[in-house]
Amino acid sequence: MQTIRYSEGISDITFENILGLYTSVCWTKYTNNPDSLKKALKNSSHIVCALHDGILVGLARSLSDDVSIHFIQDILVLNDYHRQGIGKHMIKLLLDHYKHVRQHALLTDDQPDQHAFYKACGFQKLPAQPVDSSGLTNGYIKL
């Protein structure tokens, strides 16, 4: 088992490493416009990272009004590090940070493995909704 270190914030991580993580999971909406990714990171309410031997292997970020809603926006883990509990632990860190907030929500693509993952994290699935030509989007909520 690999030793993963978790950190809050991205002050010790270069943007190039973050962009590399987004690139590795093919999130082209961000990687095609790095300035938008920089702005999204800057405007995030909270970010947690997972590192292995100093290498960024996971990142999760969220937005919140710090009272009634906490919206988890991105959860990324390098493919070689899947199924090691990294994503689940990063979600736990975000939820712990906002434990005083009433609702926790997220949207994701319509993939069966994602349903199982978010259910294991304690989220309830909402009905899927069509989104342009890319298919369905699923919402999850945790009260």
N, C-alpha and C positions, 0 to 999 in steps of 0.2 A: 504494500500500500504506500502510495506517495504522500509525502507530507505537504499539505497545502496550507499556505498562510493567507489569511483574509485581512483586507484593509478597507477602511472607509475613506472615500475620497480618491482623487487621482493626482494629487500634487506630486507624488514620487514616480509617476508613470508618464513616459513620453507619449505625445500624440501619435507618433509613428507606431508605437506598440499597440495603442488602442485601435488605430486604423487597420493595422495588421490583423487584429482579432476580428473586427467586422468583416474584413476582406476574406478571412479564412472560412467564415460561415456564409459567405455570398450575400451579404446584406447590401446590395448595390444601391438601394435608395440612399444610403448614407455614403458609401464609398465612392459613388460617382460625383458627389459634391461634398468634399471634405470640410468646406467652410460651414455647411449646414450641420454636419456632425459636431464640429467644434461648438457651434451655437447651442445645439441640443444638450451637449454635455455641460456647458456653462450654465444653462438655464435649468438643469436638473436640480431637484430638491435634495436628493441623496444618491450617492453612488457607492457600491461595494465592489471590490475586486478580489479575485482569487489568483494567487501567484504560486508557482512551483519553481524553486531554485531561481527566483528573481524573474521568471518568465510569466507574463500575463496570460493566464489560461481561462479566465472567466471574468465577466463584468455584468452587473445588474444595476439599473438606474430607475429612479422613480420621481414622480411629481406629487406634491401634496399641498393642501391649504393648511395643514397641520391641525385641523379641527375635525372635519367631517369626511374628507376623501383622501385616499392615498392611491395613486394610479401607478402600477408597475408598468414601465414602458419597455425596457429591453432586458433580456436575459440571454447571455451568450456564453457558451463554453466550447473551447476547442474540441473538435471531434474525438481526438485521442484521449480526452479526459471525461467523456460522457460516461454515465452510469457509475459514477464514483461519489455521488451525493453533493457535488459542488454546486450545481444549480439550486438544489433544494436548500442547501445551507445559505446561499446568498439570498434566497427569498426569505428565509428565516431571519437573517440579519436585517433586511428591509422591514419585515413585519415587526420585529422587536423594536426597531427605531421608531416606528409609528404605532406602537401598541395602544396609545391613547386615542388614536383616530378611529372613528366609527366604522367606516367602510374601506375595504381594500379591493381594488378592481384591476383587471387587465384584459386586453384583447389579443387574440392570436389567430394564426391561420388554422384552417380546418384539417388537422392532422391527428390521427388516432393516438400516436405516442404522446402528443402534447396533452390530450384529454387525461390520460392516465397520470402523467406527471403532475398536472395542476390539481387533480383530485387527491393525489398523495400529499400535496402541500396544503390540503384543507379547503380548497376553493370549490364552489358550486358552479356548474356550467349553466349558462343562460342559453336560450335558443339562438342558433346560428343565424346570421344575417348575410345576404348577398352583398358583395363589394365589387363594383365594376366588373371587368372581365377576368379578374384574378381568382374568382371563386367565392368561398364563404369565409366569414370572420366569426370567431367564437368569442363570447364574453364570459368572464369568470368573475365571481364576487366572493368575498369572505367578510362576513359581518362580525 
